[in-house]
């Protein structure tokens, strides 16, 4: 990789970390109402309390001390070190008029259209993003419900049914049972948030090598390069029919392409010197964000963003959990062993 390309990718990753982590000029300046508004945007779920101690062991985490500094912002939030695993879900929730207008389905349910485990190495020199196909058949564990009951253990269940039946808590518990990896944090963004992020960036550019005609996602593109707005980008992320073999694996490849397009677009935008543009972007994201209680403030998200920003451009790897067609149903997949277990073992 040439020096120019390396520096360009580094700029894109740092810009993306600024967006994801809410590294806000507004927050740093204590911009009163704006900070309060963005903070109130974030919804949270107390996953640790709901799941208790029946979980994989948490990796050791240490918080380094910092020397006194003349700059309060420099010493206020020493960054934790140690392995960090974050479950990131893209939800097709139809709650609210914006989400209802962006997808099919009904307003009483939601599924996890996209699921990724983001792993940060202890020394922050590497990050691995593992996509989990939503068509994976899993054992869905018994999960607590908000009413105080529990859902039954279900075998050969679709992976994304965990979120549909038990929300974030059941999604986390199912991922932990599937992987044997403790999820330290949870982040969920819905339809409106994703589309709003793309629109705040002014769109994204993607190139397709074949025509896409998917009536389910309402996306129709000729082969070639296209500039997509938020609604079109969301359709691109959800497309699976009419491309490749029509499976979820083809959609994951499109999603990975879209992530790279978002990084490129963020890298071309000078977010940190454009407070108005940055506010618009973060408002769009936080208004559609659900996290665990350990990430439910701008300060905590900012800390995560700084931790992500420490990963060098050459240290990012994107993979898909190894899978094979399910013996019981060729339209579903199951983890390919021992490759899948070896992958999860490397993230512990």
N, C-alpha and C positions, 0 to 999 in steps of 0.2 A: 504494500500500500504506500503510495507516495505521501510526502509530507503534507502537501496541500489537501489531499483526500483525507488524511488522518486528522488534520486540523478542522476540516469541514465537518467530519462526522462528530468530532469532539464538541464543536459548537452546537450541533443539532441535539446531541444527548444532553448537554447542559441546559439548553433551552427547554427540552422536554421535562427535565427534572424540575425546572422552575415552575412549569405549568402544573405537573402532577403534585409537586410538593407545596404549592402555593407560596413560593418565595416572593413575597409581595413587597413592593415599594410602599404600598399603602399600610401594610402591617408594620413594617420597620419604622415608618414615620408615625405610627399610632394614629391613623386617620379616623379617629372617632367613630362616627356613624357607619362609615363604609366597613371598617373592621368588624364592628358589632353585627352588621347585616350579613356579611359573608360568614361569620362564625355561626350565626343562627341558622344559616342555610343548611348546615350539615346535620343529617340525621344519624343516630347511632343505635347499636344493639349491644347489650352486655353479654357477649358470647361466653366469656370466662365464667361468669356466674351461672349461666344456663347449663354449661357442660360439666362444671365441677372438675374433679381430679381424674376422671376416667378418660385420659387422653395420653397421647405420646408425650415423652419427657420434653421439657423445654430446653433448648440449647442454652448454655451459660452465656449471660450477658453482663458486661461490665460497663460502667459509666465513668469515663476518664475525668479527672479533675482538671480544671483550667486555672492558669495563673491569673491574678487580678489584672484587669485591663481598664484603660480609660474609656473604652467603648462598651456600654452596657450590652449592646446586641451581640458583641463578640464573645462575651462570657456567660450570657444568660442561659444558653442551651447547649451544654457539652453533649456531643453525639455518642450514643451507645455503640459499643462494638460487640462483635460476636455474630454468629450465623443468624440470619433473619429470613423467615419465610412468610410470604403474604399471599393470601388467596384473593385474586381479582376476578370479579364477575361482571359481565355485561348482562343486564337484566332486561327482558322484554315486558316489563311491567306496563300495564295499560292504565294505571291510575293517573288521573289528571287529564285535562283536555289535550295537552301537547303530546303526551305519550299515546293517547288513543288515536290521534291523527297520524301517528307515524308507524302504525303496524296493525295487523289483524288481531284476532283473539278477543277475549272479553275483559271487562274491567275488574272481574272478581279474582283473577289468577295471574300468575306470572311464572316465567321459566328463566333459567340461566342459559341464555343463548351463547355466551362465550365464557369460558373458564380457563384461567391461567394461574399457575403457581409461580410467583416471582421470588427467586432465591438470591440473597446477597451473601457472598462469602464473608467470613469474619473480618478479613483485612480490607474489604471493599475494593479489591482489585478485579473481581469478577462478579458478573450477574448472569443468572440463567433464568429464562422464561420458558416454562413448560406448559403447552396447551393440552387440555384434556378434552377429547372429543365428547360432545354431549350425548352421542349415540352409544357410548360405552355401557355395557351391562355390568352392574355392580350389585353387591349386597348393600342395600340401604339400611343402615342401623336404626334401632328405635331411637326416636328423637323427642325431646321435651317440647310441649306446645305452650303457647302463652296462657292458655286456660288452666294449666297445671297438669294436664294429661300427658300421654306419650303416644307417638305413632308406632305402629307395629314394624318389626323387622321384616324386610321384604327382599326376596332373592330374585336375581335376574331382572332387576329394575333398571330403567334408563337412568343414567347419571343425573341428567338435568331434572328428574322428577323429585330429587331431594329438596331443591329450592322450592319447587312448586308445592310440595306437601308440608314443608317445615321451615321455609324461609332461610335466612342466613345461618341460623344455628344448625339446622340439619345439613345445609350445604357444607359447612365447615366440618361437622362430624363425619359426613360421608367421605370427604376428601382425606381426612386424617385416617380413617379406616382403610381407604384404598391405598394410601401411600405410606402409612406408618410415620409420617412427618408432621410435627406439631406446627399448626398455623399460628404465627405470632400476631398477625393482623389480618383484617378483612376489609376490602374496599369493593364497593358496588356502584356502578354508574348505569343509569337507565337510558332509554331511547333519546329522550329530550336532551339530556346532558351531553351525549355523544354528538348528536346533530348540532347542538349549540356550540360545542367546542370547534367543530369543523367550520361552522359559519363565522365564528369569531376570528378564525385564522384566515378567512377569506376564501375557503375552499381548499381542496387537495387535488393533486394531479396523479393519475394512475395510468398504466398502460396494460391493455389486455391483448393476449396473443390469439384470442378467438372471440367470436360473437357471444354475447351473453343475452339470453332470452329466458327470463325467469318470472313467470306470472305471479309466483308466490311472494317474491320480494319486490315485485313491480319494477324490476330493473331490466332495461333493454339497451344494450350498448353494442355497437359494431366494434370489431377488432381495431385496436389503435390506441392513441393517447387521448385521455379525456380529463377535463376539469370538472370535479364533482362538488356540489354544494352539500350541506349537512344531510339533507334528506336522501340524496343520491348516495352519499358515502355510507350512510346507515344501510341502505339497500344492498350496497356492494358487500358490506360486512356480513349480511344475512343470506347472501345468495349461495345456493347449493345446487339447484336444479338447472339443467341446461349447460353445465360446465363440468369438465372432468367426468368422473363416473357418477356424479350426482350425490356423492356421499358427503358426510360432514368433514372428511379429510380435505376435500377440495375447497370447502368454505374456509377451513383453517388457513390454507395457503393464501387465500384472498385477504383474510384478516391480517396475516403477517405482512403482506404487501402494503396494506393500508396503514399499519403501524409505521412502517418505514416512510411512507408518504407523509404522515403526520409529523414525524421527526424532521423530515426535510423542510416542511412548511414552517415549523416552529423555528428551525435554524435560520430561516430567511427573515424572520420577524424579530426586530429588536425590542423584545418584550420588556426588558428591565429599564429601558429608557422611555417607555410609553405607558405611563400609569393608567391612562384611560383605557387603552387597549387591553392591558393586563387585567384591569378590574372587570371589563366586559367578559373576558375569557374565564377568569376564576369564578365570577358570578354564575356563568352558565354551568360550570362544572360542579361547584359546591351546591347549587340548587337542585342537583339531581344525584347527589352523593349520599351513600349510606356507608358507615364505617363501624368498626368495633369501638368500644368506649376508649380505647387507647389511642385513637386517631381522630377524635371528634372535635378538635379545635384547630384553628389555623396554625397555632404555634407547634402542635404535634405534627401536623402535616408538613409544615415547613422543615421540621427536623428530619422527617423521612426524606423529603426532597433533597436536603443537603447530603444525606447519606447516599442517596442514589447518584447525586452529582459527583460524588467522589470516585465512582467507578469509571475507569478510563474507557475511551471509545473502543479500544481493541478487546475489552473484557466482557462484551455483551454477547450472549449466545441464545438463540431462539430455537427450540425443538418441540416436537410433538411426542407425547407419551407413546411408546411403541405398542401397536395394537395389531390384531388379526381378526378376520371375520369370525363372528360367533358361530359355533357349531349348530346352535339352535335356531339361528336366524341370520341369513347372509346379509341382511340390511342393518345388522347391528355388529358391534365390535367388542372384543374383550382384550384385556392387557396381554401383550406378547411376553411370555416368560422364557428365560429369566431376565430379558432385556429391560422390561419395565421395572422390576424389583431392583435391578442394578442401578437404574437411573435414580430412583427415589432414595436408595441407600447413599448415593453420592451427595444428596442434598441434606442429609441429617447432620 
